[in-house]
Structure formats: C-alpha cells, structure tokens
Amino acid sequence: MLTQTERGGAESIDWMASLTYRSEAAPVPSATELESLIAEARGRNHNVGITGMLLYDSGRYLQTLEGPPDAVERLWSAIKRDPRHGQIELLSQHIVPSRLFSGWDMQLYDRRGGNDQRAPAVKKASISLVDHVPATARFALDGDDGKLNALIADLIAQGWVGDALVRHLLEPTARALGDAWLADDCCEVDLTIALSMLQLAGHAVHSRPADSIRQSRYSILLVTAPGEPHMLGSSLLSDVFGNAGWSVDIAFPDTDESLARQLLAQRPDAVDIALSEALPRHHALVRLRDTIEKCRAASPDEMLVVSVGGRLFAEAAATARSVGADHARLSAAGTSVPLAKLIEQRRTRS
Ligand SMILES: Cc1cc2nc3c(=O)[nH]c(=O)nc-3n(C[C@H](O)[C@H](O)[C@H](O)COP(=O)(O)O)c2cc1C
C-alpha cells in the first residue's frame, strides 16, 4: 500500500496519490452548474480526505486530485464515467510525500472572471508547458538543437524543474513524435534523431540537483527491453535516479540472456526495463513478459523489484500486472519514490 508510513527515514511520511487530468466540458456549464458541481464535490471530497483544485477555462477543465490512493482511484473512476465532460486526458499520476492543496477540499478557479488570480502559478503554467509540445517536436524533428536548447533554458529560467519538464514536455513530445511516425509524417531516421535530441535535452533539464526526498542507498539497473532500439526512457531515468542519489547502471542488452547475466553480475535492488517512449508497439508486451520471467528466474535476489515503462504504460494500454512486473511508470519523473517504497516493503517483510 502506498499509504504506509515510511520506515527507516528520519521522519514519518504519509504518501498521497496525486493525479492531474484535463478534459473538455460537454456541454459548457453555466456558472450555477459549475458552482453546484463544485459544492457537491467539496462535500464528498471532505468525507474521503481528498483535496485539490479544479480550473475551468473556456470550456476546458484541468483538475488535480490528491489524497489516499484508494480514495483517489475511486474518484478517478467516477470522474472518467461522468457525462458532463469528455476528451479526458490523464496528464500525471504519482505519489507525493505531502499535499500541495492541503486545506482545499476542492478549490475552483473559474477563469470567466472568478478567482483565477489566486491560482498557484505552477498549476496555471502546467497548461502552458504541455502547449510547448508541438514546438519541441518540431525543433527535435528539424534537428534544431539551438532552438530546442533555447526553449528548455527559457522554461528553466521561468522556474520549471526537471521532473515537470520530463513529465509534461519531453515524454509527451516523444509520444507526439511517435504519432508523427505512425502517420508517415517522418521517417524512422528522423524519429531516432529527434528522440536522441530529447535525450540530450533530458540531461540539460536535470543539470541541477533535484530536491530528492532522501539520499537513497539503493541501486538500479536501467535497461532497454532486448530488441528495443529507443533508449529515451532509460536515459531520462538515469538522470532522475542519479539525482535522487541512487547507484545507477545503464545497459542496452540485445538478448534476455545478456540481461540475465548483467543481473547476476550486478545484483541491483531494482531493474527498470523500458519499451519505446514514442511508439505503442503492443506486440512487444508478450516478449516483455517473457523477459521479466527470465530475469526473475536468473536473479540471485528474489526480492528484485522489476519496473517497466514506455508509451504503452504511460497511456495505460498496459499495466505492470499484464507483464508480470512490480511497477509500471507513467513517467520517468518521480519514479525513484515508488521504487524505493517497494524495495523497502520487501526488505521489511523478509
Ligand atoms: C470536471 C469534473 C470534476 C469533478 N470533480 C469531482 C470531485 O473533485 N469530487 C467528487 O466527488 N466528484 C467530482 N465530480 C463528480 C464525479 O464525476 C461524480 O459525479 C461523483 O463523484 C459521484 O460519483 P458516483 O455517482 O459514482 O458516486 C467531478 C465531475 C466533473 C465533470
């Protein structure tokens, strides 16, 4: 359970789930309808310990829910079924050590002249960060590292931190590039070059040490799934885990056997096996399940935590369970936290 109290740290932390999505109102609500939606939401949220904010702007919603993981999961299921909106897009889902919106059962920012001036800059800006995806994809496809670097430098100067840039800009851009390739708007070489440019941008966004929750004593082996040519996910993770203080090794094994040999030699606490961040190749899942089975059989450490990632997982087209992994990441950003928890839980149980 994600809500368990952290052991082994200097302080106790109750982990919260945090989920952000955007959607389009259907139909556009009147001020009264919006107020009654929020009034009911507040009452229910209060009863189940959920806090957050709902931004309404020109027919579009952006909402962050935070609270106990089970409660957030239940509410998220109800919200996805709600006919009052559509085009629902999950932007991020992770666990956090504390609430950003504590004290707000659900704060409404109605930008039709309501109280939007009180909206925290970070949340308003998260819309604009996603809006940079088309330009970032263009610069990467054009091989224009000057413009790409200038854009990233500008966003860092505006106060954006590495995790947000990875989650809301670089990974969505990789998916946009994958769509361009699927639509025949670019060739495979263009895609590969563009993904490498994002990889370099990933190093740049993490050039300053992030605020890690703790210096970890864990080790992780980051690998691309055998046969997977795209390495953006592993590359982004190496910065994320390195900044969080983990001991990190990265490898690109070409067979399951060479991955198994690496595990035997290094005995990491966790292994992350990455599929493409750009392309949703469903057929890769059967192979991945097989790879994971072999890893577990070969690993000297039965407590090995196996994590998986890539576009199929980010878009929830596959789950950890469907391939026999312990964890599936929706983003490289923030992954060190749930993996540290899984490792800790296994050690405590043993
Ligand atoms: C944009 C939007 C945001 C919502 N936010 C919440 C919320 O924060 N809390 C809540 O209880 N319901 C919220 N709702 C309503 C839920 O979708 C759902 O109607 C409500 O939880 C009752 O679900 P149930 O009928 O399955 O019990 C929201 C609906 C919309 C359209």
The ligand as an ORCA input file, in Angstrom:
! r2SCAN-3c Opt
* xyz 0 1
  C     -14.794     18.183    -14.175
  C     -15.379     17.384    -13.046
  C     -14.754     17.365    -11.818
  C     -15.269     16.632    -10.746
  N     -14.636     16.643     -9.546
  C     -15.150     15.932     -8.515
  C     -14.503     15.919     -7.243
  O     -13.466     16.532     -7.017
  N     -15.084     15.180     -6.260
  C     -16.234     14.459     -6.434
  O     -16.698     13.812     -5.508
  N     -16.849     14.479     -7.630
  C     -16.349     15.196     -8.664
  N     -17.009     15.197     -9.864
  C     -18.242     14.415     -9.979
  C     -17.937     12.933    -10.242
  O     -17.658     12.750    -11.600
  C     -19.129     12.031     -9.871
  O     -20.294     12.519    -10.440
  C     -19.305     11.977     -8.363
  O     -18.114     11.614     -7.727
  C     -20.390     10.957     -7.967
  O     -19.999      9.696     -8.437
  P     -20.899      8.409     -8.208
  O     -22.264      8.758     -8.771
  O     -20.213      7.314     -8.981
  O     -20.927      8.171     -6.737
  C     -16.478     15.921    -10.940
  C     -17.109     15.932    -12.188
  C     -16.586     16.661    -13.225
  C     -17.299     16.687    -14.544
*
